[in-house]
Amino acid sequence: MLCAERGEMASSMLQPARKFDYFRALVNIRAPKPICKEFLSMQDEFLQNELSNKLITDINEMSPVKNDLYLWQGDITTLKCDGIVNAANSQLLGCFCPNHNCIDNAIHTFAGVQLRMECYEIMKAQRHSEPTGGAKITKAYNLPSKYVLHTVGPIVRGELNCIHERELADCYRSCLDLADKKGLCSLAFCCISTGEFDFPNKRAAEIAVNTITDYKKKNKSKIKIIFDVFKESDYEIYARLLNAEK
């Protein structure tokens, strides 16, 4: 159906792994527009089957390192908690680059096309780009979490400055405020802005831990926070900051 939308013929000669890559690429480049219920049913069944073949990590089976703070290394799309944070662009529509390895691409791929459509409706109503440090919340669709919080981190080109640092802290506060207002009990943060946006990893981690700790203390928030990292180097940084052991 995705091929038919583009006036293309689907290939029946692709190997199973290549078929998923082809599906992912088509989802990545697809504009946010309605699609028939038949496709959504097929897509959801397909994505749920993909999910069933993955190891899902439930926050209820994790142990905090301190004061409702958790440290976990792995794929955020396999975390089962109330909400996960997506490092989004200012359009909030996901990554349009086929099979790109950014977190924005992965979250939109495994959630399904409904996520881009919901984001589009939010942005159409807002009528302007999402500002750096802002955040929006959507359903998570085919992900194991319940919600996705999309936040726009600062882009660092050249020297890091106090504006970048303030904007990154705003990302964490915006997400925490949204999560508390929505009644979420748990929230997983990725390493916002440290990938494509070039924010220095160590300083980003310091800001993340300090901002979240200060927010929880000031607002007496009981929300459980997962610091989700993908790289071993990031795990080591957060482990030192949280005095955690692997």
C-alpha positions as CSV (number, residue, x, y, z in Angstrom):
1,M,0.0,0.0,0.0
2,L,2.9,2.4,0.8
3,C,4.3,1.6,-2.7
4,A,1.0,2.1,-4.3
5,E,0.7,5.6,-2.8
6,R,3.9,6.5,-4.5
7,G,3.0,4.8,-7.8
8,E,5.6,2.1,-7.4
9,M,5.5,-1.7,-7.6
10,A,6.3,-3.6,-4.5
11,S,9.2,-6.1,-4.8
12,S,8.4,-9.7,-3.9
13,M,12.1,-10.7,-4.3
14,L,13.4,-9.0,-1.1
15,Q,14.7,-11.1,1.8
16,P,12.8,-10.7,5.1
17,A,15.4,-8.4,6.6
18,R,15.5,-6.3,3.5
19,K,11.7,-6.1,3.4
20,F,11.7,-4.5,6.9
21,D,14.3,-2.0,5.7
22,Y,12.2,-1.2,2.7
23,F,9.1,-0.8,4.9
24,R,11.0,1.5,7.2
25,A,12.3,3.6,4.4
26,L,8.8,4.1,3.0
27,V,7.4,5.0,6.4
28,N,10.3,7.5,7.0
29,I,9.6,9.4,3.8
30,R,5.8,9.3,3.9
31,A,4.1,12.6,4.4
32,P,1.7,12.9,7.3
33,K,-1.6,12.2,5.7
34,P,-4.6,9.8,6.3
35,I,-4.3,6.2,5.3
36,C,-6.9,3.4,5.1
37,K,-7.9,1.3,8.2
38,E,-6.8,-1.8,6.3
39,F,-3.2,-0.6,6.2
40,L,-3.2,0.5,9.8
41,S,-4.4,-2.9,10.9
42,M,-1.7,-4.6,8.8
43,Q,1.0,-2.2,10.0
44,D,0.0,-2.6,13.7
45,E,0.0,-6.4,13.4
46,F,3.4,-6.3,11.8
47,L,4.9,-3.9,14.3
48,Q,3.5,-5.8,17.3
49,N,5.0,-9.0,15.9
50,E,8.4,-7.2,15.6
51,L,8.0,-6.0,19.2
52,S,7.2,-9.6,20.4
53,N,10.6,-10.7,19.1
54,K,12.5,-8.1,21.1
55,L,13.5,-8.1,24.8
56,I,11.2,-5.6,26.5
57,T,12.5,-4.0,29.7
58,D,9.8,-3.1,32.2
59,I,10.5,-0.3,34.7
60,N,8.7,-2.4,37.3
61,E,11.5,-5.0,37.0
62,M,14.3,-2.4,37.3
63,S,16.0,-1.2,40.5
64,P,16.7,2.5,41.1
65,V,20.2,3.7,41.6
66,K,18.9,6.4,44.0
67,N,15.7,8.4,44.8
68,D,13.5,7.1,42.0
69,L,16.3,7.6,39.5
70,Y,17.2,4.7,37.2
71,L,20.1,4.2,34.8
72,W,19.7,1.9,31.8
73,Q,21.6,1.2,28.6
74,G,19.7,0.1,25.6
75,D,17.1,0.8,22.9
76,I,14.5,3.3,24.2
77,T,11.9,1.8,21.9
78,T,12.0,-1.4,24.0
79,L,11.3,0.3,27.3
80,K,8.0,-0.3,29.0
81,C,7.2,2.8,31.1
82,D,4.6,5.5,31.0
83,G,6.5,7.8,28.7
84,I,9.7,8.1,26.7
85,V,11.4,11.2,25.5
86,N,12.1,11.8,21.8
87,A,14.9,14.1,20.7
88,A,12.8,15.8,18.0
89,N,13.4,18.5,15.3
90,S,11.5,21.8,15.4
91,Q,8.8,20.5,13.0
92,L,8.1,17.5,15.3
93,L,7.3,15.3,12.3
94,G,10.1,12.8,12.8
95,C,13.2,12.0,10.6
96,F,12.5,11.9,6.9
97,C,15.9,10.3,6.1
98,P,15.3,6.7,5.1
99,N,16.6,4.2,7.7
100,H,18.6,6.9,9.5
101,N,20.0,5.7,12.9
102,C,18.8,8.6,15.0
103,I,16.3,8.1,17.9
104,D,13.7,10.3,16.2
105,N,13.7,7.9,13.2
106,A,13.5,4.8,15.4
107,I,10.6,6.1,17.5
108,H,8.5,7.1,14.6
109,T,9.3,3.9,12.7
110,F,8.3,1.5,15.6
111,A,5.3,3.6,16.7
112,G,3.8,3.6,13.2
113,V,2.6,6.2,10.8
114,Q,-0.1,7.4,13.3
115,L,2.6,9.1,15.3
116,R,3.6,11.4,12.5
117,M,0.0,12.2,11.8
118,E,-0.7,13.1,15.4
119,C,2.4,15.3,15.5
120,Y,1.2,17.0,12.3
121,E,-2.2,17.8,13.7
122,I,-0.5,19.3,16.8
123,M,1.8,21.5,14.7
124,K,-1.0,22.5,12.3
125,A,-3.0,23.8,15.3
126,Q,0.1,25.5,16.8
127,R,0.9,27.2,13.4
128,H,4.6,27.6,14.2
129,S,7.6,25.5,14.8
130,E,8.3,24.1,18.2
131,P,10.8,26.3,20.0
132,T,14.0,25.0,21.4
133,G,13.4,23.8,24.9
134,G,9.7,23.2,24.3
135,A,7.9,19.8,24.3
136,K,4.7,18.1,23.2
137,I,3.1,14.8,24.2
138,T,1.5,12.2,22.0
139,K,0.3,8.6,22.2
140,A,3.0,5.9,21.7
141,Y,0.9,3.7,19.5
142,N,2.9,0.5,18.8
143,L,5.7,1.2,21.3
144,P,5.6,-0.6,24.7
145,S,5.4,2.8,26.4
146,K,2.1,4.7,26.7
147,Y,3.3,8.2,25.6
148,V,6.0,9.9,23.7
149,L,7.2,13.3,24.8
150,H,8.9,15.2,21.9
151,T,11.4,17.9,22.8
152,V,13.6,20.1,20.7
153,G,17.1,20.3,22.0
154,P,19.7,23.0,21.2
155,I,22.0,22.6,18.2
156,V,25.6,23.3,19.1
157,R,27.7,24.5,16.2
158,G,31.0,25.8,17.5
159,E,31.6,26.6,21.2
160,L,29.1,25.6,23.8
161,N,27.6,28.6,25.6
162,C,25.2,29.5,28.4
163,I,22.2,29.8,26.0
164,H,22.7,26.2,24.8
165,E,22.9,25.0,28.5
166,R,19.8,26.9,29.4
167,E,17.9,25.6,26.5
168,L,18.9,22.0,27.3
169,A,17.7,22.4,30.9
170,D,14.4,23.8,29.5
171,C,14.0,20.6,27.5
172,Y,14.1,18.5,30.7
173,R,11.8,20.9,32.7
174,S,9.3,21.0,29.8
175,C,9.1,17.2,29.6
176,L,8.8,16.8,33.4
177,D,6.1,19.4,33.6
178,L,4.1,17.8,30.8
179,A,4.6,14.3,32.4
180,D,3.4,15.5,35.8
181,K,0.4,17.3,34.3
182,K,-0.5,14.2,32.4
183,G,-0.2,12.0,35.5
184,L,2.7,9.9,34.3
185,C,4.4,7.9,36.9
186,S,7.6,7.1,35.0
187,L,9.5,8.8,32.2
188,A,12.6,7.7,30.2
189,F,15.0,10.4,28.9
190,C,17.4,9.8,26.1
191,C,20.6,11.8,25.9
192,I,19.0,14.9,24.4
193,S,21.1,16.9,21.8
194,T,24.2,14.7,22.2
195,G,23.9,13.0,18.8
196,E,23.2,14.9,15.6
197,F,23.0,18.2,17.6
198,D,26.6,17.9,19.0
199,F,26.0,18.9,22.6
200,P,29.1,17.7,24.6
201,N,28.1,14.4,26.4
202,K,29.5,15.1,29.8
203,R,28.1,18.5,30.2
204,A,24.7,17.3,28.8
205,A,24.6,14.6,31.5
206,E,25.4,17.0,34.2
207,I,22.6,19.3,33.1
208,A,20.2,16.4,32.9
209,V,20.9,15.0,36.4
210,N,21.0,18.5,38.0
211,T,17.8,19.7,36.3
212,I,15.8,16.6,37.1
213,T,17.0,16.4,40.7
214,D,16.2,20.1,41.3
215,Y,12.8,19.8,39.6
216,K,11.8,16.7,41.7
217,K,12.9,18.4,44.9
218,K,11.3,21.8,44.1
219,N,8.0,20.3,42.9
220,K,7.9,17.3,45.3
221,S,7.5,15.2,42.1
222,K,7.3,11.4,42.7
223,I,7.8,10.6,39.0
224,K,10.3,7.8,38.3
225,I,13.1,8.8,35.9
226,I,15.1,6.5,33.7
227,F,18.3,7.9,32.2
228,D,18.5,5.8,29.0
229,V,21.9,5.7,27.3
230,F,23.0,3.9,24.2
231,K,26.8,4.3,24.3
232,E,29.0,2.7,26.9
233,S,30.8,6.1,27.3
234,D,27.5,7.7,28.3
235,Y,26.7,5.0,30.7
236,E,30.0,5.6,32.5
237,I,29.4,9.4,32.6
238,Y,25.9,8.9,34.2
239,A,27.1,6.1,36.5
240,R,29.8,8.5,38.0
241,L,27.2,11.3,38.4
242,L,24.7,9.0,40.1
243,N,27.3,7.0,42.0
244,A,25.8,3.9,40.3
245,E,27.3,0.5,39.8
246,K,26.8,-1.6,36.6
